[in-house]
Amino acid sequence: MFDFLRRKTGDVVEQKASATGRVVAFGGAGAGRVAWSPRDVVSLTKAGFLGNPIGFRAVRLISEAAGALPLVLQDAERRYDMHPLLALMSRPNAMQGRGEFLEALYAQLLVSGNAYVEAVGEMGLPAELHVLRSDRMALVPGSDGWPVAYDYVVGAKKHRFDMTGAVQPICHIKTFHPQDDHYGFSPLQAAAVAIDVHVAASRWSKALLDNAARPSGAIVYRGSDGQGALSSDQYERLVSEMESHHQGARNAGRPMLLEGGLDWKPMGFSPSDMEFQQTKEAAAREIAIAFGVPPMLMGIPGDATYANYQEANRAFYRLTVLPLVGKVVGALSHWLAGFTGEAVELRPDLDQVPALAIERDQQWARVGAASFLSEAEKRRVLGLPVVAE
């Protein structure tokens, strides 16, 4: 029963362990996965807006159209032609007019899903309005989850905006995000996969152009004595001549002079290899759809959703521009009304939108012919202030 005491202990195998061995990742089942670009605001802005023509044009198209819409100020009784709020919106600050200010505001909302407006002034209506960069703003939630402050960080400097007072210096406008209580969800995030595909297809096209838009083929060496391999010097010389005289768009179609024993075997693409152009167009269409822009307006071929350009432009205003303007202008009106205490509201003037002229004419004709409506009801249907009958 004491045999285990008499057992001879075997030699202990020496094991060495590196201090960093635990953090080394070895390629396994995850090797070869698709590499996606980061999903933070700065990376998405660089990839989807600054580095992608479809995302850039979609943001500019929406922000310019929304910023150019004329605005009217009214309350329950009248529409104002002159008002301090209208004067503030016409020149929000010394560097921007109404169009530039609103375009920057809409662009920040589209790119990051969040837009921040700062009010500058001590008493009453603000003296100036400034659009702040979304990537520099950080929300500080309170114990109840509501924001108590906003931090604007530039490098090592930070400025805090207190939101606990009666008048709030920051107007935060955000899009809907189902999984975030404080920040919005941008169209760039929804189109991130399509943006990566479109950028990769563009790089593939550029690589094809650099290689004369086709694979260079293969140079086969057949030695006279049966030797099937080049020496190191011969190989390096051949590669050098190919790079300097036969690669790139500048040398496309240039004839090749081969020495004895070398044979050129051209290669071409199969139809499946050439489908990258269709993939690129499909990715461009997905980016435009994520922003709510009809692909026809973006010049993307192969899209026949709308009968003509005029119908697509009308749908663009109805489904994308007007909801965005209504959301942003309504938030600005409610925020600015807190400074003055007036029950006024900014609204887009739909009668001055050329794309909606036909619809507005038809609506005015229908309402004007409705004899069962009073004048006050007709004005209410058309979005005009109700006057005393």
BELQUI-V808595 format. One record per residue. N is the residue number from 1. RES is the residue in one letter. PSI is psi in whole degrees, 0 to 359 (* if undefined). NEAR is the number of other C-alpha atoms within 8 Angstrom. D_LAST is the distance of its C-alpha to the last C-alpha in Angstrom with 1 decimal. Layout:
n: <N & N>
res: <RES & RES>
psi: <PSI & PSI>
near: <NEAR & NEAR>
d_last: <D_LAST & D_LAST>
//
This chain:
n: <1 & 2 & 3 & 4 & 5 & 6 & 7 & 8 & 9 & 10 & 11 & 12 & 13 & 14 & 15 & 16 & 17 & 18 & 19 & 20 & 21 & 22 & 23 & 24 & 25 & 26 & 27 & 28 & 29 & 30 & 31 & 32 & 33 & 34 & 35 & 36 & 37 & 38 & 39 & 40 & 41 & 42 & 43 & 44 & 45 & 46 & 47 & 48 & 49 & 50 & 51 & 52 & 53 & 54 & 55 & 56 & 57 & 58 & 59 & 60 & 61 & 62 & 63 & 64 & 65 & 66 & 67 & 68 & 69 & 70 & 71 & 72 & 73 & 74 & 75 & 76 & 77 & 78 & 79 & 80 & 81 & 82 & 83 & 84 & 85 & 86 & 87 & 88 & 89 & 90 & 91 & 92 & 93 & 94 & 95 & 96 & 97 & 98 & 99 & 100 & 101 & 102 & 103 & 104 & 105 & 106 & 107 & 108 & 109 & 110 & 111 & 112 & 113 & 114 & 115 & 116 & 117 & 118 & 119 & 120 & 121 & 122 & 123 & 124 & 125 & 126 & 127 & 128 & 129 & 130 & 131 & 132 & 133 & 134 & 135 & 136 & 137 & 138 & 139 & 140 & 141 & 142 & 143 & 144 & 145 & 146 & 147 & 148 & 149 & 150 & 151 & 152 & 153 & 154 & 155 & 156 & 157 & 158 & 159 & 160 & 161 & 162 & 163 & 164 & 165 & 166 & 167 & 168 & 169 & 170 & 171 & 172 & 173 & 174 & 175 & 176 & 177 & 178 & 179 & 180 & 181 & 182 & 183 & 184 & 185 & 186 & 187 & 188 & 189 & 190 & 191 & 192 & 193 & 194 & 195 & 196 & 197 & 198 & 199 & 200 & 201 & 202 & 203 & 204 & 205 & 206 & 207 & 208 & 209 & 210 & 211 & 212 & 213 & 214 & 215 & 216 & 217 & 218 & 219 & 220 & 221 & 222 & 223 & 224 & 225 & 226 & 227 & 228 & 229 & 230 & 231 & 232 & 233 & 234 & 235 & 236 & 237 & 238 & 239 & 240 & 241 & 242 & 243 & 244 & 245 & 246 & 247 & 248 & 249 & 250 & 251 & 252 & 253 & 254 & 255 & 256 & 257 & 258 & 259 & 260 & 261 & 262 & 263 & 264 & 265 & 266 & 267 & 268 & 269 & 270 & 271 & 272 & 273 & 274 & 275 & 276 & 277 & 278 & 279 & 280 & 281 & 282 & 283 & 284 & 285 & 286 & 287 & 288 & 289 & 290 & 291 & 292 & 293 & 294 & 295 & 296 & 297 & 298 & 299 & 300 & 301 & 302 & 303 & 304 & 305 & 306 & 307 & 308 & 309 & 310 & 311 & 312 & 313 & 314 & 315 & 316 & 317 & 318 & 319 & 320 & 321 & 322 & 323 & 324 & 325 & 326 & 327 & 328 & 329 & 330 & 331 & 332 & 333 & 334 & 335 & 336 & 337 & 338 & 339 & 340 & 341 & 342 & 343 & 344 & 345 & 346 & 347 & 348 & 349 & 350 & 351 & 352 & 353 & 354 & 355 & 356 & 357 & 358 & 359 & 360 & 361 & 362 & 363 & 364 & 365 & 366 & 367 & 368 & 369 & 370 & 371 & 372 & 373 & 374 & 375 & 376 & 377 & 378 & 379 & 380 & 381 & 382 & 383 & 384 & 385 & 386 & 387 & 388 & 389>
res: <M & F & D & F & L & R & R & K & T & G & D & V & V & E & Q & K & A & S & A & T & G & R & V & V & A & F & G & G & A & G & A & G & R & V & A & W & S & P & R & D & V & V & S & L & T & K & A & G & F & L & G & N & P & I & G & F & R & A & V & R & L & I & S & E & A & A & G & A & L & P & L & V & L & Q & D & A & E & R & R & Y & D & M & H & P & L & L & A & L & M & S & R & P & N & A & M & Q & G & R & G & E & F & L & E & A & L & Y & A & Q & L & L & V & S & G & N & A & Y & V & E & A & V & G & E & M & G & L & P & A & E & L & H & V & L & R & S & D & R & M & A & L & V & P & G & S & D & G & W & P & V & A & Y & D & Y & V & V & G & A & K & K & H & R & F & D & M & T & G & A & V & Q & P & I & C & H & I & K & T & F & H & P & Q & D & D & H & Y & G & F & S & P & L & Q & A & A & A & V & A & I & D & V & H & V & A & A & S & R & W & S & K & A & L & L & D & N & A & A & R & P & S & G & A & I & V & Y & R & G & S & D & G & Q & G & A & L & S & S & D & Q & Y & E & R & L & V & S & E & M & E & S & H & H & Q & G & A & R & N & A & G & R & P & M & L & L & E & G & G & L & D & W & K & P & M & G & F & S & P & S & D & M & E & F & Q & Q & T & K & E & A & A & A & R & E & I & A & I & A & F & G & V & P & P & M & L & M & G & I & P & G & D & A & T & Y & A & N & Y & Q & E & A & N & R & A & F & Y & R & L & T & V & L & P & L & V & G & K & V & V & G & A & L & S & H & W & L & A & G & F & T & G & E & A & V & E & L & R & P & D & L & D & Q & V & P & A & L & A & I & E & R & D & Q & Q & W & A & R & V & G & A & A & S & F & L & S & E & A & E & K & R & R & V & L & G & L & P & V & V & A & E>
psi: <344 & 24 & 329 & 338 & 335 & 359 & 142 & 123 & 130 & 167 & 134 & 125 & 126 & 133 & 135 & 139 & 131 & 149 & 334 & 8 & 330 & 340 & 6 & 129 & 126 & 143 & 128 & 234 & 337 & 357 & 143 & 12 & 159 & 136 & 111 & 153 & 157 & 156 & 13 & 168 & 316 & 315 & 319 & 323 & 319 & 318 & 319 & 338 & 307 & 334 & 11 & 122 & 329 & 312 & 321 & 313 & 323 & 315 & 315 & 321 & 315 & 313 & 321 & 319 & 319 & 320 & 336 & 352 & 130 & 142 & 146 & 152 & 127 & 164 & 200 & 347 & 332 & 164 & 127 & 135 & 329 & 131 & 147 & 327 & 322 & 321 & 322 & 319 & 330 & 331 & 81 & 325 & 177 & 340 & 345 & 143 & 186 & 315 & 315 & 319 & 311 & 325 & 317 & 323 & 313 & 321 & 319 & 321 & 322 & 323 & 317 & 348 & 359 & 144 & 136 & 130 & 130 & 134 & 128 & 121 & 156 & 304 & 146 & 211 & 139 & 148 & 329 & 156 & 136 & 137 & 124 & 148 & 133 & 328 & 349 & 355 & 142 & 128 & 137 & 104 & 152 & 189 & 334 & 2 & 343 & 149 & 132 & 346 & 164 & 135 & 128 & 112 & 127 & 106 & 237 & 359 & 145 & 135 & 132 & 130 & 119 & 128 & 14 & 356 & 178 & 324 & 127 & 127 & 348 & 133 & 113 & 116 & 128 & 156 & 170 & 133 & 118 & 344 & 16 & 128 & 344 & 337 & 154 & 174 & 122 & 154 & 332 & 325 & 322 & 329 & 14 & 319 & 315 & 326 & 316 & 319 & 318 & 318 & 318 & 321 & 323 & 319 & 324 & 318 & 318 & 320 & 324 & 319 & 322 & 340 & 37 & 29 & 20 & 156 & 146 & 340 & 200 & 139 & 117 & 130 & 124 & 103 & 151 & 331 & 16 & 357 & 131 & 15 & 145 & 155 & 168 & 317 & 319 & 320 & 314 & 321 & 319 & 316 & 319 & 317 & 323 & 317 & 323 & 334 & 346 & 0 & 153 & 160 & 333 & 330 & 17 & 131 & 4 & 132 & 151 & 132 & 115 & 140 & 177 & 137 & 351 & 135 & 136 & 126 & 98 & 150 & 151 & 174 & 144 & 163 & 326 & 328 & 336 & 6 & 2 & 330 & 319 & 323 & 320 & 317 & 323 & 320 & 321 & 321 & 322 & 322 & 315 & 320 & 322 & 326 & 349 & 25 & 125 & 130 & 333 & 324 & 340 & 357 & 23 & 122 & 159 & 11 & 123 & 40 & 321 & 150 & 324 & 175 & 324 & 320 & 320 & 321 & 321 & 319 & 325 & 316 & 317 & 319 & 340 & 305 & 309 & 317 & 322 & 316 & 318 & 321 & 311 & 313 & 323 & 319 & 319 & 319 & 314 & 321 & 314 & 332 & 336 & 340 & 325 & 337 & 6 & 144 & 64 & 160 & 135 & 136 & 150 & 139 & 98 & 338 & 347 & 15 & 112 & 325 & 338 & 14 & 317 & 316 & 319 & 322 & 317 & 321 & 317 & 320 & 318 & 315 & 320 & 329 & 356 & 95 & 342 & 355 & 141 & 171 & 322 & 321 & 322 & 318 & 324 & 321 & 323 & 359 & 20 & 155 & 143 & 126 & 158 & 134 & *>
near: <3 & 5 & 6 & 6 & 5 & 6 & 6 & 4 & 4 & 4 & 4 & 4 & 4 & 4 & 4 & 4 & 5 & 6 & 5 & 6 & 7 & 6 & 5 & 6 & 4 & 4 & 6 & 5 & 4 & 6 & 6 & 4 & 5 & 4 & 4 & 6 & 8 & 6 & 8 & 6 & 9 & 7 & 10 & 15 & 12 & 9 & 12 & 13 & 13 & 9 & 8 & 12 & 8 & 10 & 13 & 12 & 9 & 12 & 13 & 9 & 8 & 12 & 13 & 10 & 9 & 14 & 13 & 7 & 10 & 7 & 8 & 10 & 12 & 13 & 10 & 6 & 8 & 9 & 10 & 8 & 5 & 6 & 7 & 7 & 7 & 9 & 9 & 10 & 9 & 8 & 10 & 14 & 10 & 6 & 4 & 10 & 12 & 11 & 10 & 9 & 13 & 11 & 12 & 10 & 12 & 13 & 11 & 13 & 14 & 13 & 13 & 15 & 14 & 16 & 16 & 13 & 12 & 11 & 11 & 10 & 9 & 5 & 6 & 7 & 10 & 11 & 10 & 10 & 11 & 11 & 11 & 10 & 9 & 10 & 7 & 10 & 11 & 8 & 9 & 9 & 10 & 8 & 5 & 5 & 6 & 7 & 10 & 10 & 12 & 14 & 13 & 11 & 11 & 7 & 5 & 5 & 6 & 9 & 7 & 8 & 10 & 10 & 12 & 7 & 6 & 4 & 7 & 9 & 10 & 11 & 11 & 8 & 10 & 11 & 11 & 6 & 9 & 5 & 4 & 7 & 6 & 5 & 10 & 12 & 12 & 13 & 11 & 15 & 9 & 8 & 11 & 11 & 8 & 11 & 15 & 11 & 11 & 14 & 9 & 8 & 12 & 9 & 8 & 8 & 9 & 8 & 9 & 11 & 11 & 10 & 13 & 14 & 10 & 10 & 11 & 8 & 9 & 8 & 8 & 8 & 10 & 10 & 9 & 6 & 4 & 6 & 7 & 7 & 6 & 7 & 6 & 6 & 6 & 8 & 9 & 8 & 8 & 8 & 8 & 8 & 9 & 9 & 8 & 7 & 7 & 11 & 13 & 10 & 10 & 5 & 10 & 10 & 5 & 6 & 4 & 5 & 4 & 6 & 5 & 4 & 8 & 10 & 9 & 8 & 8 & 8 & 9 & 7 & 9 & 6 & 6 & 6 & 7 & 8 & 8 & 8 & 8 & 7 & 11 & 12 & 11 & 8 & 12 & 13 & 10 & 10 & 13 & 15 & 10 & 11 & 11 & 9 & 13 & 12 & 11 & 12 & 10 & 11 & 6 & 11 & 6 & 4 & 7 & 6 & 4 & 8 & 7 & 6 & 9 & 7 & 9 & 13 & 11 & 10 & 10 & 12 & 11 & 9 & 9 & 12 & 12 & 10 & 9 & 9 & 10 & 10 & 8 & 9 & 10 & 11 & 10 & 9 & 11 & 9 & 9 & 9 & 11 & 9 & 11 & 8 & 6 & 6 & 6 & 9 & 10 & 11 & 11 & 10 & 10 & 7 & 8 & 8 & 9 & 6 & 9 & 11 & 10 & 7 & 7 & 10 & 8 & 8 & 8 & 9 & 8 & 8 & 9 & 8 & 6 & 7 & 6 & 4 & 7 & 7 & 7 & 10 & 9 & 11 & 11 & 10 & 8 & 7 & 6 & 8 & 12 & 11 & 7 & 4 & 4>
d_last: <114.0 & 114.2 & 114.2 & 110.8 & 112.5 & 115.0 & 112.5 & 112.6 & 109.4 & 108.4 & 107.5 & 104.1 & 102.1 & 100.8 & 97.0 & 95.2 & 91.5 & 89.4 & 87.0 & 84.3 & 85.3 & 82.6 & 79.8 & 81.2 & 79.2 & 81.2 & 79.9 & 79.7 & 77.2 & 74.4 & 76.1 & 74.5 & 70.9 & 68.0 & 67.1 & 63.4 & 61.8 & 60.6 & 57.1 & 56.1 & 53.3 & 55.7 & 57.9 & 55.0 & 53.5 & 56.8 & 57.5 & 54.1 & 52.4 & 55.1 & 57.7 & 55.9 & 54.2 & 52.0 & 50.6 & 50.2 & 48.3 & 46.0 & 45.1 & 44.6 & 42.6 & 40.1 & 39.9 & 39.6 & 36.9 & 34.9 & 35.6 & 34.5 & 31.0 & 28.4 & 26.3 & 22.9 & 21.8 & 18.4 & 17.1 & 14.1 & 11.9 & 13.7 & 16.6 & 19.6 & 21.8 & 24.4 & 25.3 & 28.7 & 28.4 & 27.9 & 30.9 & 32.9 & 32.2 & 33.1 & 36.5 & 37.2 & 40.8 & 43.4 & 44.8 & 41.9 & 38.7 & 35.6 & 37.1 & 40.5 & 39.2 & 37.0 & 39.8 & 42.2 & 39.9 & 39.4 & 43.1 & 44.2 & 42.1 & 43.6 & 47.1 & 47.5 & 44.5 & 43.6 & 41.8 & 42.0 & 40.0 & 41.4 & 39.5 & 41.5 & 40.6 & 41.2 & 38.1 & 34.3 & 33.3 & 36.4 & 38.1 & 39.2 & 38.8 & 41.9 & 42.5 & 45.7 & 48.2 & 47.9 & 51.7 & 52.2 & 49.8 & 51.0 & 48.9 & 50.5 & 49.5 & 49.7 & 51.3 & 48.2 & 47.8 & 44.8 & 45.5 & 46.7 & 47.6 & 48.0 & 51.3 & 51.4 & 55.0 & 56.7 & 60.4 & 61.9 & 58.9 & 56.1 & 53.0 & 51.1 & 47.3 & 46.6 & 43.6 & 44.0 & 42.0 & 38.4 & 37.6 & 39.2 & 40.7 & 40.8 & 38.2 & 40.0 & 38.4 & 40.5 & 40.6 & 41.5 & 45.1 & 46.4 & 49.5 & 48.4 & 46.3 & 46.1 & 46.3 & 44.6 & 46.2 & 46.3 & 46.6 & 49.9 & 51.4 & 50.4 & 51.9 & 55.0 & 57.5 & 56.2 & 56.5 & 60.0 & 60.9 & 59.4 & 61.2 & 64.5 & 64.2 & 63.7 & 66.8 & 68.7 & 67.8 & 68.9 & 72.1 & 72.7 & 72.2 & 74.6 & 77.2 & 76.7 & 74.2 & 76.9 & 79.5 & 82.6 & 84.9 & 88.2 & 91.5 & 94.4 & 97.8 & 101.0 & 104.1 & 107.2 & 109.3 & 106.9 & 105.2 & 101.5 & 100.2 & 99.8 & 101.3 & 99.1 & 99.5 & 98.8 & 95.7 & 94.3 & 95.1 & 93.4 & 90.2 & 90.1 & 90.5 & 87.7 & 85.3 & 86.1 & 86.6 & 84.7 & 81.7 & 78.2 & 76.0 & 78.2 & 81.2 & 79.6 & 82.0 & 84.9 & 88.2 & 90.3 & 94.0 & 95.7 & 99.3 & 101.9 & 101.1 & 97.3 & 95.2 & 91.4 & 89.4 & 85.8 & 83.1 & 79.7 & 76.5 & 76.0 & 72.6 & 71.7 & 72.4 & 70.1 & 67.0 & 65.9 & 63.7 & 61.8 & 61.6 & 60.1 & 57.5 & 56.6 & 56.3 & 54.0 & 51.8 & 51.6 & 50.7 & 47.8 & 46.6 & 46.7 & 44.4 & 42.1 & 43.0 & 43.9 & 47.6 & 47.0 & 45.2 & 48.2 & 50.7 & 52.4 & 54.5 & 54.7 & 51.0 & 49.3 & 46.5 & 43.8 & 44.2 & 43.6 & 42.8 & 39.2 & 38.6 & 40.3 & 38.3 & 35.0 & 36.4 & 37.5 & 34.0 & 32.4 & 35.1 & 36.5 & 34.6 & 31.0 & 32.0 & 34.2 & 31.6 & 29.1 & 31.7 & 33.0 & 29.8 & 28.3 & 31.6 & 31.5 & 28.0 & 28.8 & 32.1 & 30.9 & 28.1 & 31.1 & 32.4 & 29.4 & 27.5 & 24.2 & 22.0 & 21.7 & 22.7 & 24.5 & 23.9 & 25.6 & 23.8 & 24.7 & 23.7 & 26.6 & 29.2 & 31.5 & 32.9 & 29.5 & 28.4 & 29.3 & 27.5 & 24.3 & 24.4 & 24.9 & 22.1 & 19.6 & 21.1 & 20.9 & 17.3 & 16.3 & 18.5 & 17.1 & 15.6 & 15.3 & 12.7 & 8.9 & 7.4 & 7.0 & 10.5 & 11.9 & 11.3 & 12.9 & 15.7 & 16.4 & 16.7 & 14.0 & 12.1 & 8.8 & 6.3 & 3.8 & 0.0>
//
